Amino acid sequence: MYFQDWIKQNYTSDESLPSDAGVDAHSRVMLRDGRSTSSESTSDYSNDPVEKKRRFVLYAGCFGIVVVGVAIAVSILLAAGVFEKESSPVQDQAGFDFSDMFGSNMPSMMPVGTLQPTMTPFPTGEPSNMPSDVPSEAPSSTFQPSISPTVGVPSSSPTWVPTMAIEPISRPPVVPMDLASETLMTFCVIADVPYNQVETEALPGQIATQMDGCEFMVHLGDLFNGDTFCDEEDYQIIRDMMLESKVPTFVVVGDNEWNDCQRGFIEIGWERWVNNFMHFENNWAHNFTVVRQPGYQENFYFIHKRTLIIGLNVVGGRVHNSTEWTQRLRTGYEWTRSIIDLNLPTGNADGVIILSHANPSADHLELVVPFRNYMANELENKYPILYLHGDGHSYIYTPHYMRQSNLLRIQHEGGTNEPILKIMADPARYPGSVYDAFQVDRQLELMDK
């Protein structure tokens, strides 16, 4: 301590401190400031408030730099799509992209109107360069043409509107049905009905008057509007309506009557569907030999006039249980395949009609992907197959469905806006063309009456 005191008294700055004084730079600073270099004094130095503040600022600055750097790096990776969730595969082994056939708007139930009106947004104040989708109620301020019309000189540019009516490319038939054919089968189809009081009042009249020539009827599911408590009354109303049919009626499962019941009522909805519609065709005397899938009694098949008819539980809506969903689709495909293998190559039937509710989506790949591969690689499109479903609330006729030459998809609009749909099938007479083998009569002429 004497040596340090002597240094403090004779040297007042770092510059005057001799280099050979035997004291390091830290000691020189400590001595200059009048602080001891002993261990006790060093501890006091480390707890100095000024030093703490300096270190805090230093550490905070470093931490801030690290946070900013990480944020920038994450932003770059997000922009590059590194953290995007891997989507479910929509391609089969042959490279067919199933996303081409899946639309983005596939309702499983009709939209429910709200009690509150929608608010009209205020205009931005700047006019838009795009034309409005809604026509204006006010007449245009331009009453005179800006230039004189050309008279007698045809336009060199084609118009967007054809000058004569043309038939839609999706409208069958190609070859008129032979109404005298012994293998011609005709049946009626309803779907997604009744959803409201208007349809509840209209459907019995349609069933009574629009089913001439039909040998049986099929309801493609969604017996009432979705997202309800699935009360017993809902099932009884449509059951009583369909019991008025003069022909046997089959019911395919829809999602509204079980899968889309309010949470907590799904199992109750399924029980009520089973109690009211399982084996529903047995309410009539018929000679159809109906076989049902073990473990999934709602799935059925029968052969009528050399056409194999298969009904499957394929629904839309929420996937509440992925294990159940996947198992049902896989076993449904395997069962369908076994039924086709049992009856088409052996000559028991000449074509297939598959009935289900759902418009296929990415939720149904466990069924759709293997079935397409089976039809392409094993059946080799030798047999005409019709996939008939509801769910979409619009009429769709899709030739070459899933790019298979002998696969046709028809989506029934359902409801009561259009008459009951009629399907005429005769694959025994037209085995090479699915469009000739399965023809549709929408009965639109009845809308004018």
N, C-alpha and C positions, 0 to 999 in steps of 0.2 A: 504494500500500500504506500510506502514512503516513495518508492520510485514513481508510482503513478501520480502522487501529489506533486512531486517535483516536475514531472512532465506537464501537468496542468498549469502550474505556476509560470513556467518558462516558455511554453508554446501554446499559443491561442488559436492557431488555425492549422488546417491540414497542410497548407503549403510550407509552414515553418517547422513541421514535424520531420525530423531526420529519417531517412529511409532505413537506417540501420538501428533504429531505436528499439527494435525487437517487439514492436506492436503492430498488429495487422490493421488493415484499413478500417474494419468495423470498430476496433478499439479506438482508433483515432477519432472517428465520428463521435463515439460515446464520450471520449475524453473532452472533445471540443464542446459538447453540449452539457458538460458537467455531470455525466452519468457514469456510474461504475461499470466495470467490465466483469465484475464478479458474477457468479451463477445466480445469485439472488437478484442482482440488478438486471441481468438479462431477462429474467422472468417478468420483472416489472415492465421491461421494454416491450415484450410481446403482448402484454395486456394493455398497452397504451391505447386510449380511445382514438387518437388520430390514426395510429397504425391500423387499428381494426377497421376504421372507415375506409382507409386506402385499400386494404385487402378485400373488403366487401365489394367496393366498386370494381376492383379488378376481377373478382370471381363472377360478379353479376354480368360484367361485360362479356367475359368468356362464355358464360352460359347463354347469354342472348345471341351471341354469334352462332353457337352450336344449334340453338332452336331455329334460327332463321335458315341456317344451312339445311337442316333436316326438312323444314317446310318446303324449301325450294326443290329439294330432291324428290320429295313425295309428290309434289305438283307435277314435276316432269314425268314421273313414272305413271301417274294417273292419266296424264295426257297421252302417254304412249299405250295405255290400256293394259299395263302389267297387272294391275290389281282387279281387273274385271272378273266377275264370277264366271266360272266355266259353265257354259250352257249345255243343256242336255243334247246328246247327239241326235241329229235329225237326218242322218244318212245311213243307208243300208250298206251291205258289203259290196254291192255293185256300184255304189256311188250315187244312187238316186237321192236327190235332196227333197225330203218330205216337207220342208218349209215352203216349197212352192205350192203345195196343195192345202196348206193350213192358212186360213185367213186370220186376221187380227180381231175381227168382230164376229164372235161365235156365241151368241147369247144362249144360256141354258134356261132362261126364263124371261118373260116380257118385262120391259122396264115398268116400274111402279111410279105413278104420278105423285108428285109432291103437293102438299097443301099450300106451300108458299110459292108465289110467282117468281120467276127468274128476273133478276135485275138487269136492266139495259145499261151497259157502260156508257159513260159520257164520251162524246167525241173528243178526239185529240186536238182538234182545231186545224190539223193539216189534212188536205184532201188526199185520198189514196189514188194511186195510179192503176189499181186493179179494179175491174168491174165488180159490182155487187152481185151476190147470189140472189138477192131478193129484188124483184122488180119494183120500181118506184110507182106510187099511186098518182103522182103528179105528172101531167103530160110534159114532154120535152119542150124546151123553149124554142127549139128550131122547128119552124113549121114549113119551111121551104127547103127543097134539096139544095145542097151547096153547088152542085153542078147539074147540068141538064142530063137526063137519062139517055142512054144509047138506045136507039130504036132500030130494030131490024138487024142488029149486028150481034151474033152470039158471043158470049164471053169465052176468052181463051183459057180461063181457069175453072176447074171443076168446082161445083158447089158442095157444101158439106151435107146437105139434105138431098137424098135421092129423089129423082123426079117420078119414080114409080115404086110401089110397095114391094118389098122383098121379104121373103120368109126368113125368120131367125135361123142361124146355122144349127141351133140346138134342138130344133123342132122335129120330132119323129112323126110318123113312121117313114121308113125307107120303102118297104114293101107292104101293101095293105094286108091286114090279117085275113086269113081264110076263116070266115065265121062258121063254116061247116066242118072245120077240123075237129076230130075227136079229142085231140090233145090240147086244144085251146082252153085256157083257164082265165077267168076274170074275177078279180076281187076288189073290194073297196077299201080306202085308206082314210083315216082321220088322224090328227095329231095335235098336240099343244092346245087342248080344248077340253072344257070351257074355262076361260080365264076371268070372265066377268059376267054380269047379269045379262047383257045383250047376247052373248054366246050361249049362255045357259038356256035362254028362251028360244034361240034359233036352231040349236043342234037337234032337238027331237024332230023338228019338221024336216030337216035335211035327211036324217036317218029314215024317215018314213017315206020320202018322195024321191030321193036321188040315188037309190041303190039298185036300180033295175039291171038285171043280168049278173049281179055279183053273187058268187057262190059262198063267200065268207067275207068278213070284215076284220080289219086290223087297226087297233089304236097304237100309234107309235110312241106313246108315252107323254108325260107331263099332263096329268089329268086336271090340274088346276094351277093357279099362279104359285110361284115359288116364294121361298123365304117366309113361310107361314108356320103356324103351330101344328099343321096337318091334323085338323080335327076330324073325328070320325065322319061327320056330316059331309066333309069334302069328298070323301071316297064314295059315300052312299049316293050322292047326287048323280055323279057320272055313271056309277054302276046301274042305277035305275034307268037312266037314259039308254044305255047300251043294251039293257035287257029287252028293250022294245024292238031291237033289230030282228028282222025276219030270218036272218042267216046266222050261223055260228060266228062268234066274235072272239078274236085273240087279243090279248093285251100285252104289249112290250113295256118293260119297266122304263120310266123316265126319272130324271133326277129330282123334279119338283116334289114328287110324292114320297121321297125318303131321303135322298142324299142332301137336298137343299131345304129340308125342314129346319126350323129354328134349332139352334144348338140345344141339346138336351132332349130333343124330340125325334132324333133320327131313328133310333131303334123302335120307338113307338110308331113312327110313320111306316117303317118296313113291316111291322106286324100288321098294321091296318091294311097295307097293300096286299099282303099274303092272304089275310082273312077275306078280302073282297074280290081279288082278281086272280089268285093262283088257280089254275085249271078252269078259268072262266068259260072256256068253250064248252065245258060239260053241262052248261045250262041249256044247251040245245041237243037235240038228237042229231048225230052226224056219224059219218062213216070214215072220218079221218083217223088214221093210226098215229097218234101223237106220242112221241118219245121225248122224255125230259132228261137233262144232264144230271147225273148223280152228284149230289152236293150243291148243285145250283138248279133247283127245280124250276126257277123262272125261265131258264133257257129251254127251248123246245125245238123239235123239227118234225115234219111230216112230208110225205110225198103225195102230190096230187096231179094227176094227168101228166106224169113224167117230169114234173118240176119239183125240185127239192127246196122246201121253204124252211129256213132256219131263223129263229128268234133269239136274240142275245141281249144280255144285260150290259149295255155299253152306254154310259151316261156322261153328261158333262157336269159342270158345277165344281164345287170345292173338293179337293182331295183331302178328306179328313184323316184317312189312314192309308199311308202309302203301301204298307204291306198287304192290306186287304185289296187295295186297288190293283196292284201289280199281279197278285195271285189270281184275281177274278179275270183279268184280261188274258193272262197266260193260259189258264185252264180253258177259257172260252175259245181261244185260238186252237189249242190242241184238240178240243172236242169237235170244233167245226171242221178241222182238217180230217179227223178220223171219220166223221160222218160223210164228208165228200169222197174220201178214199173208198168208203164202204159202198157207195151207191152210184157214183158216176162211171168209173172204169168198168164196173161190173154190169152196166147197162140198166140199172134200176131207174135212173133218171138221166136227163139230157142237159139240164141247166140248173142254176142255183139262184135263189132270191134270199139275201140276208137282210133281216129286219132288225133295226135297232133304233134307239132314240138319238144318240149323239152325232153331231157333225164332227168327224174325226179331227183331233188336234194333237199337239205335242204331248198331251197327257195320255194318249192312247197308242204310243209307239210299241208297247208290248204286244199289241194285237195287230197293228197296221203293218209294221215292218216285216214280221215273219209271214204274214198272209200274202203280201205283195211278192216276196221271194218265192213262196210256195206256188203261187199262180204262175209266175214267170218261169221258174226253173223246173218245176215238177209237173204241173198241169200243162205248161207250155201254151196257155191261152186256147186250149182245145175246146173248152166249154164256156158258153156265155154265162156271165155272172152279173147280177144286179144287186147293188147295195142301196137299199131304200131306207131313209131315215127322216126324222123331223128335226126339231131343235132350232133351226136357223130362222124360222118365221118368214121365209121367202121361198119361192119355187126356183129350184136350180136343176138343170139337166147337164150333166158333165160326161161327155164321151171320153174314151181313152183315160178313164180315171186311173190315177197313179201311173200313167203312161203304159197302161196295159190295153192291148187292142180289143180284148173281149170282156172288159170290165166297164160297166156303166154305173154312174151314181145319179140317183134322183133324190132331191130333198123336197119334201112336201111342205108347202107353206103352213098348213095347219090352220086352226081357228075356223071361223065361219065366213071370212071375207070372200073366199072362193068356194065353189061347190065341192062336194066330196070327190076325191080323186079316185079314178079307176085305173087299175093296172091289168093289161092283157098280156098273158105269157104263153108262148108256144115254142120253147127251145127244141122240142122234138122235130118240128117242121123247119126251123131255121137255126140249125146248130152252129153255123159258121159266122153268124152276125148277131152280136148282142143287141143291136138297134132294131133288127127285125124280130128277134126272139122276145123282147120285152118292149111293149109299146104302152103309152100313157094317154089317157083321155081325161083332160082337166074339166070337161063339161062346162066350159066357159059360156056356151050358148044359153045355159040356164040362168045366167046373171041378168039377161035382158028380159026375163019373164017375171 
